[in-house]
Amino acid sequence: MKSKPLILITNDDGITAPGIRTLISIMNEIGDVIVIAPDSPQSGMGHAITLDSTIYCDAVTIDEGEQLEYRCSGTPADCVKMAISEVLNKRPDLCVSGINHGANSSINVLYSGTMSAAIEAGIEGIPAIGFSLLDYSWHANFDKLKEHIKKIALEVLENGMPDGVVLNVNFPKIEENDFKGIKICRQARANWVEEFDKRTNPQGKEYYWLTGKFVNLDHGEDTDVWALENDYISVVPVHLDLTAHHFITELNSWNL
């Protein structure tokens, strides 16, 4: 009898977030699930790891299900490291991260704790997927995502992933109709135009809030941003190698 796949689940919104609770219920239909997720929100942490303080990792029971769960005081990347090095007695067959409350398309992949957890798994040679929904509400509706998440996860388990590649999956916010389909995309060229909102507290000390506006500089119809704007699920294969290979020849011509 074929054994069930071992599936590691994490996120950056915290172990009690509705997104990860939905993801747990989906993965319980596929395999044996172990959850190691932050004990509090870690959004925007990127690939940060904890070096200057202690890390705690405690078994917990959040709700019903066959999964084993641990809450970790570290970052999303810490959670994956902890799973592989300390908690699991075998390597997982799949790591899924999310479901994030808010999209991680385009440049956001660099800041995302959700995707950094998936990338950390990819570094270890574990097939990995980051799932995100373009809805920042804590009470976002994840029901329409379930069928598609299960399908994508099963495809990855069936086909595997190339070395150093993970999937970045983003869902548009759909109110009534279903998604138009799945688009295999590239990452859109976009950035954040940011400002610091400067304020003064009652004691007269200045402080700042980071604000900004997302600006899409890419008008191609093969990008993740285009897909989301047109009610498609975007799937972007993300490579861990950040080398600008196309620039190596020119750089070799410099007088360095």
Backbone torsions as a table, in degrees:
resi	resn	phi	psi	omega
1	MET	NA	129.4	-177.6
2	LYS	-71.3	130.8	-179.9
3	SER	-75.3	155.0	178.3
4	LYS	-71.8	148.6	175.1
5	PRO	-68.6	147.8	175.3
6	LEU	-91.6	123.5	-174.1
7	ILE	-118.8	123.0	175.8
8	LEU	-94.4	130.8	179.8
9	ILE	-121.1	136.9	174.6
10	THR	-148.3	-177.4	177.3
11	ASN	-167.0	-170.7	173.8
12	ASP	-123.8	-4.3	179.7
13	ASP	-87.8	-5.9	-179.4
14	GLY	104.5	153.9	-170.9
15	ILE	-66.8	-21.0	-179.9
16	THR	-94.9	-0.2	-177.1
17	ALA	-63.3	141.1	179.2
18	PRO	-56.9	-32.6	-179.2
19	GLY	-62.3	-46.7	-179.1
20	ILE	-72.7	-31.7	177.6
21	ARG	-64.3	-38.0	175.9
22	THR	-65.7	-44.6	-178.9
23	LEU	-61.9	-38.0	177.9
24	ILE	-61.3	-45.6	-178.0
25	SER	-63.4	-35.3	178.6
26	ILE	-69.0	-47.1	-176.3
27	MET	-69.5	-25.0	175.4
28	ASN	-63.5	-22.2	177.3
29	GLU	-79.3	-13.2	-173.8
30	ILE	-107.8	-42.1	-172.3
31	GLY	-157.1	-166.4	174.7
32	ASP	-86.3	126.2	-168.7
33	VAL	-111.2	134.5	169.1
34	ILE	-127.8	133.0	-176.3
35	VAL	-113.3	126.4	170.4
36	ILE	-133.4	107.4	-171.8
37	ALA	-137.3	159.1	-178.8
38	PRO	-60.6	147.4	179.6
39	ASP	-80.2	-6.4	177.6
40	SER	-152.8	164.3	-177.2
41	PRO	-58.3	138.0	-179.1
42	GLN	-131.3	30.9	-178.7
43	SER	-61.9	143.0	177.6
44	GLY	75.8	10.3	-178.5
45	MET	-79.1	-13.5	-178.1
46	GLY	57.8	-138.4	-176.7
47	HIS	-99.3	30.4	179.5
48	ALA	-62.2	144.8	172.9
49	ILE	-127.6	156.3	-176.1
50	THR	-89.0	119.0	-178.7
51	LEU	-119.7	-25.2	-170.3
52	ASP	-114.3	15.9	175.1
53	SER	-152.3	167.8	-178.8
54	THR	-75.9	156.7	176.8
55	ILE	-119.7	134.0	176.3
56	TYR	-112.3	144.6	179.3
57	CYS	-142.9	108.2	-171.9
58	ASP	-121.3	139.1	175.3
59	ALA	-67.3	139.2	-179.4
60	VAL	-141.2	163.0	169.1
61	THR	-124.1	115.5	-177.3
62	ILE	-96.7	-49.4	177.1
63	ASP	-152.5	-176.9	-175.5
64	GLU	-68.7	154.4	179.5
65	GLY	144.3	166.0	-177.9
66	GLU	-88.4	-3.6	-176.1
67	GLN	-70.5	151.7	168.1
68	LEU	-95.2	138.5	-174.8
69	GLU	-131.6	143.1	176.0
70	TYR	-136.0	136.3	173.0
71	ARG	-102.6	135.2	-173.5
72	CYS	-119.8	139.6	-179.6
73	SER	-79.8	-5.1	-176.5
74	GLY	-91.6	-167.6	-179.2
75	THR	-81.9	171.0	175.2
76	PRO	-56.3	-42.2	177.6
77	ALA	-64.2	-38.7	175.3
78	ASP	-57.9	-41.0	-177.2
79	CYS	-59.9	-42.5	179.5
80	VAL	-68.2	-43.9	176.9
81	LYS	-58.6	-43.6	-179.8
82	MET	-63.0	-41.6	179.6
83	ALA	-59.6	-48.5	-175.0
84	ILE	-71.2	-40.7	-172.6
85	SER	-86.8	-31.4	-169.1
86	GLU	-122.3	-37.5	-168.5
87	VAL	-93.8	-46.5	-175.4
88	LEU	-82.3	146.1	175.3
89	ASN	-100.6	3.3	174.1
90	LYS	-153.0	158.7	-179.3
91	ARG	-73.7	136.9	177.8
92	PRO	-68.4	152.4	176.5
93	ASP	-81.2	-19.9	-177.6
94	LEU	-157.3	142.8	170.7
95	CYS	-119.7	126.9	175.5
96	VAL	-120.9	138.8	-176.3
97	SER	-124.9	133.4	-179.9
98	GLY	128.6	-151.4	-8.6
99	ILE	-72.9	124.8	-175.9
100	ASN	-72.7	140.1	173.7
101	HIS	-84.0	90.7	-175.1
102	GLY	124.0	146.1	-176.3
103	ALA	-72.7	153.2	173.3
104	ASN	-125.9	44.8	178.4
105	SER	-84.7	164.0	173.3
106	SER	53.9	-136.0	-174.0
107	ILE	-62.7	-19.9	-177.6
108	ASN	-62.3	-19.5	179.4
109	VAL	-61.6	-27.4	-179.7
110	LEU	-73.4	-29.2	-176.8
111	TYR	-94.9	-15.7	-168.2
112	SER	-74.4	125.6	171.1
113	GLY	-70.9	-33.0	177.1
114	THR	-57.8	-51.9	-178.3
115	MET	-72.7	-31.0	178.5
116	SER	-65.3	-34.1	175.7
117	ALA	-64.6	-43.8	177.6
118	ALA	-63.2	-41.0	-179.9
119	ILE	-65.4	-38.9	177.2
120	GLU	-59.5	-41.4	176.2
121	ALA	-64.0	-40.8	178.2
122	GLY	-61.4	-37.1	177.1
123	ILE	-59.4	-33.7	-179.2
124	GLU	-85.9	4.3	178.4
125	GLY	80.7	18.6	179.7
126	ILE	-98.6	126.7	174.9
127	PRO	-55.1	133.2	-172.2
128	ALA	-145.1	149.7	179.7
129	ILE	-138.3	136.1	169.6
130	GLY	-105.8	128.8	179.6
131	PHE	-113.1	133.5	-179.9
132	SER	-141.4	149.2	177.6
133	LEU	-120.4	133.7	-179.6
134	LEU	-75.9	62.6	177.1
135	ASP	-153.9	113.7	-174.0
136	TYR	-85.2	-3.6	-177.8
137	SER	-68.9	139.0	175.1
138	TRP	-62.6	-27.0	-178.1
139	HIS	-101.5	29.3	178.8
140	ALA	-58.2	149.2	-179.8
141	ASN	-92.0	113.4	-177.9
142	PHE	-99.8	3.4	-172.1
143	ASP	-58.5	-43.2	-175.6
144	LYS	-72.0	-11.6	-178.5
145	LEU	-83.9	-23.3	-166.5
146	LYS	-56.6	-51.3	-177.3
147	GLU	-59.1	-41.8	-177.1
148	HIS	-72.4	-38.9	177.7
149	ILE	-62.8	-44.1	179.7
150	LYS	-61.7	-43.8	-179.4
151	LYS	-62.1	-45.9	-179.2
152	ILE	-64.3	-43.0	179.8
153	ALA	-62.4	-42.6	179.6
154	LEU	-65.4	-36.5	178.0
155	GLU	-65.1	-40.4	178.3
156	VAL	-66.3	-41.4	177.8
157	LEU	-63.7	-36.2	-178.8
158	GLU	-74.3	-42.0	-171.2
159	ASN	-101.9	-17.6	-176.1
160	GLY	74.6	-179.6	179.4
161	MET	-133.2	145.9	175.1
162	PRO	-62.1	155.0	179.0
163	ASP	-59.4	128.4	176.5
164	GLY	80.2	14.9	-180.0
165	VAL	-123.0	133.6	173.0
166	VAL	-128.3	164.1	-179.2
167	LEU	-102.2	135.4	173.3
168	ASN	-109.7	107.8	-175.2
169	VAL	-110.4	124.2	179.5
170	ASN	-123.8	137.2	179.0
171	PHE	-109.3	134.8	172.8
172	PRO	-72.9	161.5	174.6
173	LYS	-83.6	116.9	-178.0
174	ILE	-114.3	126.5	-178.2
175	GLU	-87.6	-48.1	-172.5
176	GLU	-120.0	-64.8	-176.5
177	ASN	-73.4	170.9	177.5
178	ASP	-85.1	172.2	177.0
179	PHE	-63.7	149.6	178.8
180	LYS	-72.4	-20.7	-179.4
181	GLY	150.4	-168.5	178.9
182	ILE	-110.5	131.1	176.8
183	LYS	-113.4	126.2	170.9
184	ILE	-81.5	121.0	-167.0
185	CYS	-127.5	170.8	165.1
186	ARG	-105.8	162.4	178.4
187	GLN	-71.9	127.6	179.1
188	ALA	-70.0	147.6	174.8
189	ARG	-85.0	108.4	-176.8
190	ALA	-152.9	168.2	175.6
191	ASN	-154.0	178.5	176.6
192	TRP	-104.9	127.8	170.7
193	VAL	-90.4	108.4	-166.9
194	GLU	-110.1	152.2	174.8
195	GLU	-139.5	156.4	173.2
196	PHE	-107.5	121.3	177.9
197	ASP	-82.4	105.6	-175.4
198	LYS	-86.7	130.1	-179.0
199	ARG	-136.2	173.9	179.4
200	THR	-130.6	129.9	-179.2
201	ASN	-82.3	171.4	-176.7
202	PRO	-58.8	-21.3	178.3
203	GLN	-88.2	2.4	177.4
204	GLY	87.6	6.2	-179.4
205	LYS	-89.8	133.1	-179.4
206	GLU	-77.0	144.2	175.0
207	TYR	-145.5	170.7	-172.3
208	TYR	-136.1	146.2	166.9
209	TRP	-116.1	131.8	176.8
210	LEU	-79.1	125.7	176.6
211	THR	-126.9	167.8	179.6
212	GLY	177.8	172.7	179.8
213	LYS	-132.0	132.1	179.6
214	PHE	-77.7	126.5	-177.7
215	VAL	-121.3	118.8	178.3
216	ASN	-88.3	117.1	-179.4
217	LEU	-98.3	5.2	-171.2
218	ASP	-120.1	118.6	-177.1
219	HIS	-104.6	15.1	176.9
220	GLY	-69.2	151.5	180.0
221	GLU	-97.1	15.6	177.8
222	ASP	-115.4	19.1	-175.5
223	THR	-103.3	162.5	177.8
224	ASP	-65.7	-36.9	179.7
225	VAL	-65.2	-43.2	177.6
226	TRP	-60.3	-43.6	-179.3
227	ALA	-59.4	-46.9	-178.6
228	LEU	-65.8	-39.0	179.4
229	GLU	-66.8	-20.3	-178.2
230	ASN	-112.8	23.1	171.8
231	ASP	67.5	29.3	173.2
232	TYR	-104.2	151.5	169.1
233	ILE	-78.9	127.8	179.6
234	SER	-99.0	136.3	175.6
235	VAL	-126.6	114.6	-179.2
236	VAL	-116.3	121.9	172.2
237	PRO	-75.9	122.8	-176.8
238	VAL	-105.9	128.3	-178.7
239	HIS	-100.4	140.8	-177.1
240	LEU	-76.3	-19.1	-178.2
241	ASP	-80.8	113.3	-178.8
242	LEU	-90.9	5.3	-179.2
243	THR	-61.6	132.2	173.0
244	ALA	-84.4	81.0	-173.1
245	HIS	-58.6	-33.6	-176.7
246	HIS	-68.1	-15.3	-176.5
247	PHE	-99.7	-5.7	-175.1
248	ILE	-62.9	-44.8	-178.7
249	THR	-60.2	-46.3	179.5
250	GLU	-65.7	-39.6	-179.8
251	LEU	-63.8	-32.6	177.2
252	ASN	-67.9	-18.8	179.0
253	SER	-84.0	-10.1	179.0
254	TRP	-73.1	158.5	177.8
255	ASN	-88.5	71.3	-177.3
256	LEU	-98.7	NA	NA
